[in-house]
């Protein structure tokens, strides 16, 4: 069996399913890894009896059901990306780490805005994925998705990332549609002292980060501060600079009670616009500020007996103005008409969770949540008033072990929101350990995605300048009619939307092979999606719709975009993930997916093209004598076209490389690393002109 598994993980025979384009690269990577093996053969021989020192059980996760479980006992497929993998990947951006998740796709929109997708729907605002930091949602109430490049954390703060692959609304509610990302930061208890990190390299990369952790009696805390900058893509003016700060603290109130707090801030400036459109989409700068606060009181009464209450608050403001000139024929002349794209939003959340063991074979977790989202923008909502969305949740999950080899897990989320009303999202999973270390799991789940404010409540149109409106009103018909119309329209949804819905069937195998130091997951899924939102155009009289000299422009300006539940899709596929420790200090990770999307409705072709049929990820890392570490990563993504206007992209391959040397600077531990991304040349990441070129930088870390 070992030889079969080895072939499936590392051989180009896997290419018969569609990955043949990367065969030569696979062989080069394997040859390089073989050279690493030769250099550390003494390590392997010397540790022949020390298997347990570098091979462990399946990792423990929290995000599948809110219960502490190992990956093979969790009721959903979970990918865990730990600190070792983060470091080996050479990632500088948080979003790049998700290239290691089977089926996930990462792109880049206008340089500074990451695009993400899973089983399709790849978009700068990937709205089908719930995103949390330490259990608190950072899903944008206005646009949906997460502002990946504007989160108040750095990679060094992260302990691990848990990615639930599949619907999980029973645990985290609506918008946990195709998956959940839970970013879990480090407990200050596992750190002591400080570190300074500097990244300096091509494309204007300039990062300075300082971190410090300490404990004093019942208090422990960690502080992080820094700034980051780069020039984005060559095809866009998208230079960015940001500053961030975060703090995580714990104070033990008694032997059973603890207070935890987290504070975060990130703010900065980003260039916007297009080089070729000096007036229509000219160069400008946007500024944003985002702050967050989380307070949690926890009472631990024993194993599987814990109660916590949490309050969180997040605010974000975005300021952006485009200088613009309206040019009309005589006698109307030219008008200064700055376009304001500013907005702000806030989220307030109170949540309670109680974990209990009912009997020896049954444990569970239940809780409730109250949330209020509010957003304001004169441009997007045609009003200075706050747009409010209220949410109420009641959830519960149970785990029952009727026999040693069997686990039955079920849960549901009852949810009421002020946009689409009341819904219930259930899930049920059955796991069977056929023999020790080998588990088969069947799962079914349902979830919903609530419309964002962008989809449900936008009234984005452009009014005439007041002086021009007064001029037209005084000129009589037909000009007085124009004075009653908006200049142009962009987005306005007429009817009330219903939730998007998904029903999922999944089958998984999880295997441990201790003698080979290997963990393996095989996963098959079938997702039925209905009521998917799509854009349509409807008549909307405007001034430009009457007076534009070009017929196509008149037709365009005589309509406006709205959203409706128009599409449906069936997504089927398989994935595998293999983590192998071939010898001491070595790590090999392989992930691959095959996905087939079939859609119906006006947006069918766009949905079907929004995800690749095949993805492959390979990560190799080796600790070498003399405190050296070498790593390389290979990613292949099949042909696709991202949503929001992305071009049809060919299949792409990307190779990253890292080399690090540990040493002492006086008495202080330090490390110098070289990272090269896209070492094999640039690849298009959204439009064909948007090429993410080869980029190298040096990273220096000093502990103090």
DOKOLMAR-503191 format. One record per residue (C-alpha): residue in three letters; x, y, z. Coordinates in steps of 0.1 Angstrom, whole numbers, plus 5000, padded with zeros to 4 digits. Layout:
<recs>
ALAXYZ
...
</recs>
This chain:
<recs>
UNK500050005000
UNK502950245008
UNK504250224973
UNK500850294959
UNK500350594982
UNK503850724973
UNK503050704936
UNK499750884940
UNK501351164959
UNK504551224940
UNK504351084905
UNK503151234873
UNK500850934869
UNK498351154887
UNK498451364855
UNK495951124838
UNK493251314856
UNK494351644841
UNK497451764859
UNK499851654832
UNK501052014826
UNK503152014858
UNK504851674853
UNK508351814845
UNK508052054874
UNK507051774897
UNK510151574887
UNK512451874893
UNK510951934927
UNK511251564937
UNK514851564925
UNK515551864946
UNK513951704976
UNK515951394970
UNK519151604972
UNK517851735006
UNK517451375017
UNK520951295008
UNK522351585028
UNK520551475059
UNK520751105057
UNK522751095090
UNK519751255106
UNK517350985093
UNK519650705105
UNK520250865139
UNK516550905145
UNK515350575132
UNK513750485165
UNK512550835172
UNK509450835151
UNK507251005177
UNK509651295179
UNK508551425145
UNK505351245137
UNK502151325156
UNK498451235156
UNK495851425135
UNK495751795147
UNK493151925171
UNK490552165157
UNK487752385170
UNK486052515139
UNK484052205127
UNK481552205155
UNK482852445183
UNK483952125201
UNK487652035206
UNK488151735182
UNK490951585162
UNK490551625124
UNK489551255119
UNK486851285146
UNK485451625134
UNK482151615115
UNK483551805085
UNK486551815063
UNK489152055078
UNK492552165065
UNK494952285091
UNK497752505081
UNK500152535111
UNK503152765118
UNK505552525102
UNK503652525069
UNK503252905070
UNK506952955075
UNK507852695048
UNK505552855023
UNK507453175022
UNK504153365022
UNK504253745029
UNK500553795024
UNK497953605045
UNK495953515014
UNK498853334998
UNK498653065024
UNK495252945010
UNK497052814979
UNK497852515001
UNK494052435006
UNK492852174980
UNK490552344956
UNK491252704967
UNK492352964942
UNK494153294949
UNK494253594925
UNK494953964926
UNK492554244916
UNK494154574907
UNK497254474927
UNK496154564962
UNK492954354965
UNK493353974967
UNK490753754950
UNK489853414965
UNK487653124955
UNK486852774965
UNK484952534942
UNK484452834919
UNK483053184926
UNK486553324926
UNK486153694932
UNK487753994948
UNK484853974973
UNK484453594978
UNK481053614996
UNK480553234999
UNK483253205026
UNK482853295063
UNK486053435078
UNK486853465115
UNK489853565136
UNK489753385169
UNK486053305164
UNK484953665156
UNK483653725121
UNK485453975098
UNK482953925070
UNK482154265055
UNK478554365059
UNK478754595029
UNK480654405003
UNK480854055017
UNK484053845020
UNK487053975040
UNK489354265034
UNK492354025032
UNK495054285028
UNK493554505056
UNK493354275086
UNK495154385118
UNK497354075122
UNK500653955108
UNK501653605099
UNK503853585130
UNK500753625152
UNK499153315138
UNK499252975156
UNK497252795129
UNK494552845103
UNK491552605102
UNK489752585069
UNK486352395070
UNK485852275034
UNK482152265029
UNK478952435043
UNK479052495081
UNK476152725088
UNK475052495117
UNK478152615135
UNK478852965123
UNK475653075107
UNK474753225073
UNK477553295049
UNK479352985061
UNK478352865026
UNK481152695008
UNK483452695038
UNK484852865069
UNK488253015076
UNK489153055113
UNK492453225119
UNK493653135154
UNK496353355169
UNK499053255194
UNK498353255231
UNK500853485248
UNK501553195272
UNK503653015245
UNK505753325237
UNK508253525258
UNK510353825248
UNK510354005216
UNK511253985180
UNK511854235152
UNK511254145116
UNK512254345085
UNK511454255049
UNK513254445021
UNK513154364984
UNK511954414949
UNK508654584940
UNK508954834968
UNK508654574995
UNK509254745029
UNK507954575060
UNK508954645096
UNK507254445124
UNK507954445162
UNK506354185185
UNK506654145223
UNK505053895247
UNK505353875285
UNK503753735316
UNK503453885351
UNK501553685377
UNK498053625365
UNK498553855335
UNK499953755301
UNK499953965269
UNK501354015234
UNK501854335214
UNK502454365177
UNK503054675157
UNK504354735122
UNK504054885088
UNK503954735053
UNK504454865018
UNK504854754982
UNK504154864947
UNK501454604937
UNK501154514900
UNK502954684872
UNK499754714852
UNK498054944878
UNK498855244900
UNK498355044932
UNK501155134956
UNK500055074992
UNK501355145027
UNK499655035059
UNK500255065097
UNK498954815122
UNK498754735159
UNK497254455178
UNK497254335214
UNK496054005229
UNK495853985267
UNK494653735293
UNK494053795330
UNK493153505353
UNK490453625377
UNK490353295397
UNK491152935394
UNK488152895370
UNK487653235355
UNK489653425329
UNK489253755311
UNK490653785275
UNK490854095254
UNK492054165219
UNK492454515203
UNK493354575167
UNK493954865144
UNK495054885107
UNK495055185085
UNK496755315054
UNK496755455019
UNK496355284986
UNK496655414951
UNK493555364929
UNK492655404892
UNK493855304858
UNK496855444838
UNK494855464806
UNK491855644820
UNK492955984833
UNK489456124836
UNK487055824838
UNK489155634864
UNK492055854871
UNK494855814895
UNK493855894931
UNK494555774966
UNK492155614991
UNK492655605029
UNK491155355053
UNK491055305091
UNK489754995108
UNK489654915145
UNK488354615165
UNK487754515201
UNK487054175216
UNK486254095253
UNK485653745265
UNK484953615300
UNK485453235303
UNK484553005332
UNK486052655330
UNK484352415353
UNK486052095341
UNK486751885310
UNK483951955284
UNK482352205308
UNK482952565298
UNK480952885296
UNK481953205279
UNK480353535271
UNK481853765244
UNK481454115232
UNK483054245200
UNK482954575181
UNK484554655147
UNK484554975128
UNK485855065094
UNK485955385073
UNK487055435037
UNK487755775021
UNK488155794984
UNK487456074959
UNK487956074921
UNK488456414905
UNK486156414875
UNK484956664849
UNK481556654832
UNK481856784796
UNK478656884778
UNK478157054744
UNK477457424744
UNK475757594760
UNK476057364790
UNK479857364793
UNK482057174817
UNK481357104853
UNK483656994882
UNK482056674894
UNK484156484920
UNK483056134925
UNK482956024962
UNK483455644969
UNK483555685006
UNK481755465031
UNK481855345067
UNK480455055086
UNK480354905121
UNK479454575137
UNK478454515173
UNK478254155185
UNK477353975217
UNK477753595219
UNK477253325246
UNK478552965243
UNK478152675268
UNK479952345264
UNK478652045284
UNK479051675287
UNK475551525291
UNK476651165297
UNK479850965291
UNK478950915254
UNK477351245246
UNK478751595247
UNK477551915231
UNK477752285227
UNK474952545225
UNK474752925224
UNK473153235211
UNK474253545194
UNK473053905188
UNK474554125161
UNK473954465146
UNK475554575114
UNK475354935102
UNK476755115072
UNK476555455057
UNK477455615024
UNK475755905005
UNK477055764972
UNK476055404976
UNK472855434996
UNK471655774983
UNK471155875019
UNK473155995049
UNK471155755071
UNK472655445086
UNK471555125070
UNK470854875098
UNK470854495097
UNK469954295129
UNK470753935135
UNK469653675161
UNK471053325164
UNK470553015184
UNK472852715177
UNK473652375190
UNK475852075182
UNK475851725197
UNK478451445195
UNK477351095204
UNK479650795206
UNK477250485205
UNK480250255202
UNK484050285203
UNK484350305165
UNK481350515157
UNK480550895161
UNK477251055153
UNK477451435151
UNK474551675144
UNK473752035148
UNK471552325136
UNK471552705135
UNK468252895139
UNK468753235126
UNK466653555120
UNK467853855102
UNK466254175091
UNK466954115054
UNK465553765047
UNK463853665079
UNK464053325096
UNK465953015085
UNK467352685099
UNK470652535087
UNK471152175098
UNK474051925095
UNK474551555102
UNK477751345101
UNK478450975107
UNK482050865113
UNK483350505114
UNK486850405124
UNK487250095103
UNK490450015122
UNK492850225143
UNK493950535124
UNK491550485095
UNK488250665095
UNK485450695070
UNK483050995073
UNK479751065056
UNK478151405059
UNK475251615048
UNK474751985055
UNK472652275044
UNK473552645045
UNK472452985034
UNK474053305022
UNK472253625032
UNK472453915007
UNK475054185015
UNK474054545017
UNK475654584983
UNK473254334968
UNK470154424987
UNK470154794995
UNK472454984971
UNK470955284954
UNK474055384935
UNK473255664910
UNK474655994901
UNK472756324904
UNK473156634882
UNK475256914897
UNK472657144914
UNK473557444892
UNK473157244860
UNK469857104873
UNK468557464879
UNK469757564845
UNK467857284828
UNK464757344849
UNK464557704837
UNK464957624800
UNK461557464794
UNK460757134777
UNK462456904770
UNK465357024792
UNK463057074822
UNK462356694820
UNK466056624821
UNK466256824853
UNK464056564871
UNK466256264861
UNK469556134876
UNK472656184855
UNK473355804854
UNK472655494873
UNK474855204885
UNK473254954909
UNK469754944924
UNK467954624934
UNK464154654931
UNK462754334947
UNK463654174980
UNK466153894976
UNK465953554992
UNK468953365007
UNK471153164984
UNK470952804995
UNK473252504994
UNK472752135001
UNK475851925004
UNK476751555004
UNK480251455014
UNK482351145018
UNK485751135033
UNK488550895042
UNK491250995067
UNK494250765073
UNK497250755094
UNK500350555085
UNK502750585114
UNK505450365099
UNK505550585069
UNK505150905089
UNK502151005067
UNK498651145071
UNK496251115041
UNK492751255034
UNK490551165004
UNK487351375000
UNK484451364976
UNK481651624975
UNK478451714957
UNK477052064963
UNK473552164951
UNK473252544950
UNK469952734943
UNK468853094943
UNK472253224934
UNK472353604930
UNK473053734895
UNK472954084879
UNK470354194854
UNK469554524837
UNK466254704837
UNK464955034823
UNK466155334842
UNK465755684826
UNK468755904829
UNK470056224813
UNK472956044797
UNK470555784784
UNK468856064763
UNK471756294753
UNK474756054747
UNK475756084711
UNK476755714708
UNK473855474704
UNK475555204725
UNK476155454753
UNK472555564752
UNK471355204756
UNK473755144785
UNK472855464803
UNK469055394799
UNK469355094822
UNK470655014857
UNK471854694873
UNK469854494899
UNK470254164916
UNK467853864917
UNK467953494926
UNK468453384890
UNK470953094889
UNK471552744902
UNK474552514901
UNK475752164908
UNK479352124919
UNK480951784921
UNK484551694928
UNK487251514947
UNK490251624966
UNK493251474984
UNK495751605009
UNK498851425020
UNK501251525047
UNK504451325049
UNK507551345071
UNK510051125053
UNK512851185077
UNK513851415106
UNK513551775097
UNK511751705064
UNK508251795054
UNK506351715022
UNK502751825017
UNK500751754986
UNK497151864978
UNK495051824947
UNK491551874936
UNK489251804907
UNK486052004904
UNK483252004879
UNK480752294879
UNK477452284859
UNK475152584862
UNK471752704849
UNK470553054845
UNK471653374828
UNK475053364846
UNK475652994840
UNK478753034817
UNK480353284841
UNK479753054871
UNK481152754853
UNK484352944844
UNK484853094878
UNK486752794891
UNK489452564876
UNK488852204870
UNK492052104886
UNK494452244912
UNK497752104926
UNK499852224956
UNK503152084966
UNK505252214996
UNK508652075005
UNK510752185034
UNK513952055050
UNK516052155080
UNK519752115072
UNK522952105093
UNK524252435104
UNK520852585111
UNK519952615074
UNK516452565061
UNK515452525025
UNK511852505011
UNK510052524978
UNK506452534968
UNK504652454935
UNK501152554926
UNK499152464894
UNK495752614886
UNK493752514856
UNK492152754831
UNK489452984846
UNK487953334845
UNK487353514878
UNK484053694886
UNK483754074885
UNK485154094850
UNK488253874850
UNK489753754817
UNK489753394806
UNK493153294821
UNK495152994809
UNK496352724832
UNK499252864853
UNK502152734873
UNK503952904901
UNK507152814920
UNK508252974952
UNK511652924969
UNK513053005003
UNK516452965019
UNK517053065056
UNK520053065079
UNK519853075116
UNK522653235136
UNK523353445167
UNK523753815168
UNK525753845200
UNK523653645224
UNK520453695204
UNK518953435181
UNK518453565145
UNK517553445111
UNK518253575076
UNK516053445048
UNK515753485010
UNK512353434995
UNK511653424957
UNK508053414946
UNK507053324910
UNK510653194905
UNK509553044871
UNK508353384858
UNK505253594861
UNK501653474858
UNK498353654851
UNK496253684882
UNK492953854871
UNK493154014837
UNK495753894812
UNK497654224816
UNK497754184854
UNK501053984857
UNK502353894891
UNK506053894882
UNK508953734898
UNK509653904932
UNK512453844957
UNK513153984991
UNK515253945022
UNK513753885056
UNK515753945088
UNK514453835122
UNK516053905155
UNK514853785189
UNK515354005220
</recs>
